[in-house]
């Protein structure tokens, strides 16, 4: 897929691509001051767009929504040949007892036999986090284990 990058003098950079089925373009405008706008083009007219200003937290949440399912799908495909191995994503809510705490504090592997294999944060995949890795609300944890261990992991992340 081709992503077009267009400098916007005095503003920043526009990055977008054509959505095949709808005849629209979708992308972002990255402002020089760090602000990010989501842009969606009108069908058949790429010069006319609807622009939605996103806060840093909203941009990170959108990136996680778009990125985490792809990571989970890839891991599920790789684990297909292993009976009983499942992959799930768990968003870390602001009320989680692990917001601001480390992966080691969860004792996830010891308590559930499930493993946190990656964390999506602000659209970036952080693979194989170590026990010192500190979680923040909005992270999406990619967890691998059996169905029972994933259920237990969800309870731990929610209730402690």
Buried (B, 14 or more C-beta within 10 A) or exposed (E): EEEEEEEEEEBBEBBBEBBEEEEBBBBBBBBEEEBBBBBBBEEEEBEEBEEEEBEEEEBBBBBBEEBBEEBBEEBBEEBEEEEEBBBBBBBBEEEBEBBEBBBBBBEBBEEBBBBBBBBBBBBEBEEEBEEEBBBBBBBBBBBBBBEEBBEBBBEBBBEE
